[in-house]
Amino acid sequence: MSERRRGRAGPPRLLLLVPTTTYRTEAFVEAATALGVDLVIASDRPSTFSDAYPESLLTLDFANSGKAVEVIADLARQRPFDAVVPVDDLTTEVGAAIAEALGLRTNAPAAIARTRNKHRMREALARAGLPSPSYRLFRTDDDPETAAQSVPYPCVLKPTILSASRGVIRADGPAAFVTAFGRVAAILRDPEVAGQPGSEEILVEGFMAGREVALEGLLRAGVLEVLALFDKPDPLDGPFFEETLYVTPSRLPLEAQTAIAAATAAAARVLDLRGGPVHAEVRVDAGGRPRLVELAARSIGGLCSRTLRFGTGMSLEEVILRDALDLPIATLERERPAAGVMMLPIPRAGVLEGVEGQAEALAVPGIEAVTLTAHVGQTLVPLPEGSRYLGFVFARGDAPAGVEAALREAHRRLAFRIRPT
Amino acid sequence: MAEDRGPDDQSGSEAALKDRVQELLDAAINPAVAGHGGYIELIDVKDSTAYIRMMGGCQGCGAADITLKAGIERMIFEEIPEITEVLDTTDHAAGDNPYYAPSKG
């Protein structure tokens, strides 16, 4: 039993911060339910049962940490919370602010804020001497023609505050830079984005050649436990950086994997992250040297966590909740089979009219599930402007190569009818 | 061995349970989800399990599991303790008008 729960009866009380746009509600709510916690769910928009259960279904403005802290502190006076768990990027800052105010274990809000702004993160990593690309910050109202003369090529333009590769564009020369600058600025003027702190910033980094991997980890008292290392077999060379395949375990040499873990741990120390889940995107150059693209104080996004099972079947979400609540975790060892996911990319803009081939995709040996998350009638916006996927395909097998092949074959069998708009 | 029987030859107690769940849906649950364009269909009650389908704005909604676990389930368990499980049989991928759409961003 944790120190803070000593002497208190009843199940532990958990505050789950769930953006209404997350893919992960089911996984976190199921894990919390299975653990038998006293669950309080806060979302950014009202739940249908908020009136019936106002004490356990809250609506919080995640962008206003001060107000959110006030609301939760009031609630905690009636019955204290044992942990605050943010789901996805959108809630990490407010989650840290609430947990700090309640005296619960958390990363410092300032540390989380650094991870939420790609420029501030890049500054911190470079200042600490970690391998970094050259970088320069521009404002959306800067003159792109002038800016184009001051950066190295190839380079990558990106918003400092968005995630999931939204607005990330490679430019190989001044003309492409000017076009990309206009596209990124337009994304940042989107009403859903404009007005957020950092929505006037465009970060330009030197392009880092190499293979990309994703490290899923858990920080415990400042020590990084690697939960999984995913290869991304599709080259991410631009002009857009759409993520598709994630396959674990990695096929990189052990030495390179060790270096990736060390680079991630070093970045976490520099950024002053000490606890909870982390998700790192790392480029590995031809010499096997890792360079961090970014480190987020959250777990893997989308439905990708379904690829991971630990011990006798524990989900990643259960691991995260157990860690936050100081409940025992039997093992953090990932199950033995290889596993992978394909995030189904949106091939072109339009309206989804139908999907064929699901049964055929599911029939591919090794494929466990085909989960479509876009719905018929939905307006589809591909990268770099969009941030949604058509769905996810999951596979398991004896070896990563077989998993990758199964995912590619399943994807080949799926056909999406999209009416151009 | 479990009996193999259809909805029409349910035991009296199951039929009564089904009526009570339907009444709760009509009186409290569906008015709540109607605010988001949703409605809940009761498919059946067998033993102590209620089988439901989430329709309209609930079908495919990013917050459907909050509605299910923290709303529907809780209300049914509180009001009808004989029900110990609520199973969602919805094909959420087929929802064509979810109230909240998920995003990886």
Boltz contact constraints between the chains, C-beta under 6 A:
constraints:
  - contact:
      token1: [A, 20]
      token2: [B, 62]
      max_distance: 6.0
  - contact:
      token1: [A, 20]
      token2: [B, 63]
      max_distance: 6.0
  - contact:
      token1: [A, 20]
      token2: [B, 100]
      max_distance: 6.0
  - contact:
      token1: [A, 21]
      token2: [B, 62]
      max_distance: 6.0
  - contact:
      token1: [A, 21]
      token2: [B, 102]
      max_distance: 6.0
  - contact:
      token1: [A, 21]
      token2: [B, 103]
      max_distance: 6.0
  - contact:
      token1: [A, 23]
      token2: [B, 102]
      max_distance: 6.0
  - contact:
      token1: [A, 25]
      token2: [B, 65]
      max_distance: 6.0
  - contact:
      token1: [A, 25]
      token2: [B, 66]
      max_distance: 6.0
  - contact:
      token1: [A, 26]
      token2: [B, 65]
      max_distance: 6.0
  - contact:
      token1: [A, 29]
      token2: [B, 65]
      max_distance: 6.0
  - contact:
      token1: [A, 29]
      token2: [B, 69]
      max_distance: 6.0
  - contact:
      token1: [A, 33]
      token2: [B, 69]
      max_distance: 6.0
  - contact:
      token1: [A, 41]
      token2: [B, 66]
      max_distance: 6.0
  - contact:
      token1: [A, 41]
      token2: [B, 70]
      max_distance: 6.0
  - contact:
      token1: [A, 47]
      token2: [B, 66]
      max_distance: 6.0
  - contact:
      token1: [A, 48]
      token2: [B, 32]
      max_distance: 6.0
  - contact:
      token1: [A, 48]
      token2: [B, 33]
      max_distance: 6.0
  - contact:
      token1: [A, 48]
      token2: [B, 35]
      max_distance: 6.0
  - contact:
      token1: [A, 48]
      token2: [B, 36]
      max_distance: 6.0
  - contact:
      token1: [A, 48]
      token2: [B, 67]
      max_distance: 6.0
  - contact:
      token1: [A, 49]
      token2: [B, 32]
      max_distance: 6.0
  - contact:
      token1: [A, 49]
      token2: [B, 71]
      max_distance: 6.0
  - contact:
      token1: [A, 57]
      token2: [B, 70]
      max_distance: 6.0
  - contact:
      token1: [A, 163]
      token2: [B, 105]
      max_distance: 6.0
  - contact:
      token1: [A, 164]
      token2: [B, 104]
      max_distance: 6.0
  - contact:
      token1: [A, 164]
      token2: [B, 105]
      max_distance: 6.0
  - contact:
      token1: [A, 166]
      token2: [B, 105]
      max_distance: 6.0
  - contact:
      token1: [A, 301]
      token2: [B, 104]
      max_distance: 6.0
  - contact:
      token1: [A, 302]
      token2: [B, 104]
      max_distance: 6.0
  - contact:
      token1: [A, 372]
      token2: [B, 93]
      max_distance: 6.0
  - contact:
      token1: [A, 375]
      token2: [B, 60]
      max_distance: 6.0
  - contact:
      token1: [A, 375]
      token2: [B, 95]
      max_distance: 6.0
  - contact:
      token1: [A, 375]
      token2: [B, 96]
      max_distance: 6.0
  - contact:
      token1: [A, 376]
      token2: [B, 96]
      max_distance: 6.0
  - contact:
      token1: [A, 377]
      token2: [B, 96]
      max_distance: 6.0
  - contact:
      token1: [A, 387]
      token2: [B, 103]
      max_distance: 6.0
  - contact:
      token1: [A, 387]
      token2: [B, 104]
      max_distance: 6.0
  - contact:
      token1: [A, 387]
      token2: [B, 105]
      max_distance: 6.0
  - contact:
      token1: [A, 388]
      token2: [B, 103]
      max_distance: 6.0
